[in-house]
Amino acid sequence: MTAKMEEIEGAKQSIGFNGSLPLKGYDREILLSEMQGAKENDANWREGKTWSLVYHKDQQHETFLKQAYSNYFSENYLNPMAFSSLRRYEHEVVRMCADLLRGDSDVVGTITSGGTESILLAIKAYRDRAREKRRFLRRPNMIVPDTVHVAFDKAAHYFDVDIIRAPLDENMCVDIKAVKKLINRNTILLIGSAPNYPYGTVDDITALGKLAKKFKLPLHVDACVGGFMLPFVRELGGAIPAFDFEVPGVTSMSVDVHKYGYAAKGASVILYKNMDYLKYQFVVCSDWCGGVYASPTLQGTRSGGSVAAAWAALNSIGRTGYVDLARETMAITEKLKQGINAIDGLEVIASPKMTIFAYLSTDEDLNVFVVADVMEKKGWHIDRQQKPNSLHAMVTVNHQTHYQKYLDDLKEAVLIARQQPDLAQQGNAAMYGMVAQIPLRGLVKNNVLKMMESMYSSENKIFGNDLDSIGNNQVAELGIKVLASFNKIKRRLNGLLDSSRRK
Ligand SMILES: Cc1ncc(COP(=O)(O)O)c(C=O)c1O
């Protein structure tokens, strides 16, 4: 060990957190080393252990993106007029996405920080447009497929637009007849996904487009995850139904460059059919004493890095590069789906159109949540879903060298789950199973809210090492709380019933 390394090791012990700024700053090398160490318990995406969250192409691409990003590390894209090079990149990224999704030269849009921001902005734009054009609008609502990404719930919450969920048909796509029935005089927008996150199925955008035209409503297509995959799968001869601006009635699309576009995090594009939609996204404050403030997106200060890296990624990979990536990723996905379907008791749900899918248990003696727990003991990070209980996978090219091990481990996990059915009553399997089944969803919601309060309380010192949005340890805690509340309500109801019987 060199003297410097010894110094770092020694100092590491003393980097303690006492609730305040350190009186004197630490040595940078010591801090970098501390952070490297802190990462040890994080999800191991480099070795393909995660099936969501990180889209990794290869080491050289990562290094290149970092260079592109760091060239604009300090630039602030708050003011597009101050950094003309960033404005040029944004323009070119938007045009490339519009072209990819078969939009004409009227299609316009902006770069945002991610799929959620693109979706939030679309809902804000449609709400404001409807308010202006439909004077007698009461409570605006949007009709979404049951599978639509939760970013739409968030938008509904923030912008006070009601969200009406349409059920699915037997193919796990939105039921078009149900959508038609749900449209009412306060409906301002229809939505379809290409594809949806839970099952990877593509809604019938052509049929939604016809409904949109008939009822004179706009139609947003969420292609956040599919925008940089479906066009290339189609080019490879895959049976991809029409889903983009080519479909009459489609008025906007969201597409994430930081997903299958393999850009750095913080880059999505929101596209509108023409300026008559985009203009409702903008906010201009002309009376502020700080000056006239015009803002195209949600954020104020925003990184120039992610805009630059998005431009660099698209120009470096190019169309043939994306087609190659799609070919390779689809091949891995096919092998995974075939391997899973070949395991007795497991089945891929519906017909996923690209590289994202879910699978469930077809055998009541086999609990998928137990399979998930066993897989996690083997080092995999597994995403669990409900309605139906299932496990999810989003495949990237980085899984090439890892998918066979996943399948081998999965076979073994299924055997263990069958041999030890009691595991369903323990740990996360019991909790996820119970949380998915409990009929009182408000109860689950309230308990999750309480859990978030405790996670963000000033005293919290538990950071966990799980990537689920609510975390495995917390799920266990939540399950116990929900169960306790459920039993309390049951006891109270039984008591009431008993006393009314006695009367
Ligand atoms: C279909 C779909 N829409 C929207 C989003 C939200 O994107 P982001 O996480 O970048 O905000 C996702 C994320 O996975 C998605 O799969």
PDBQT file of the ligand as one rigid body, heavy atoms in Angstrom, charges set to zero:
ROOT
HETATM    1  C1  LIG A 601     -43.805   3.498 -21.652  1.00  0.00    +0.000 C 
HETATM    2  C2  LIG A 601     -43.099   4.451 -20.728  1.00  0.00    +0.000 A 
HETATM    3  N1  LIG A 601     -43.525   5.729 -20.644  1.00  0.00    +0.000 NA
HETATM    4  C3  LIG A 601     -42.939   6.627 -19.831  1.00  0.00    +0.000 A 
HETATM    5  C4  LIG A 601     -41.878   6.271 -19.034  1.00  0.00    +0.000 A 
HETATM    6  C5  LIG A 601     -41.265   7.296 -18.090  1.00  0.00    +0.000 C 
HETATM    7  O1  LIG A 601     -39.955   7.601 -18.461  1.00  0.00    +0.000 OA
HETATM    8  P1  LIG A 601     -38.904   8.242 -17.440  1.00  0.00    +0.000 P 
HETATM    9  O2  LIG A 601     -38.606   7.195 -16.415  1.00  0.00    +0.000 OA
HETATM   10  O3  LIG A 601     -37.745   8.582 -18.319  1.00  0.00    +0.000 OA
HETATM   11  O4  LIG A 601     -39.493   9.438 -16.835  1.00  0.00    +0.000 OA
HETATM   12  C6  LIG A 601     -41.406   4.946 -19.084  1.00  0.00    +0.000 A 
HETATM   13  C7  LIG A 601     -40.310   4.513 -18.225  1.00  0.00    +0.000 C 
HETATM   14  O5  LIG A 601     -39.929   3.362 -18.182  1.00  0.00    +0.000 OA
HETATM   15  C8  LIG A 601     -42.035   4.012 -19.950  1.00  0.00    +0.000 A 
HETATM   16  O6  LIG A 601     -41.637   2.741 -20.018  1.00  0.00    +0.000 OA
ENDROOT
TORSDOF 0
